[in-house]
């Protein structure tokens, strides 16, 4: 009987561990996507400033996203 309980507990722990990993991955992806969206908004504001003169909107977005993903 103890063997069956140990296997049941192990199965439940595995299920919850898997769910936890999936949710963490989803949440991290969601936060990163949200940050990339904010970076685009910021880049739109920076595109015509003196500090970013000569850079396109996409160049600024790439720079911001690279810093974000580090």
Secondary structure, DSSP 8 states (H G I E B T S, - for coil): -HHHHHHHHHHHHHHHHHHHHHHHHHHHHHHHHHHHHHHHHHHHHHTTSGGGTT--HHHHHHHHHHHHH-
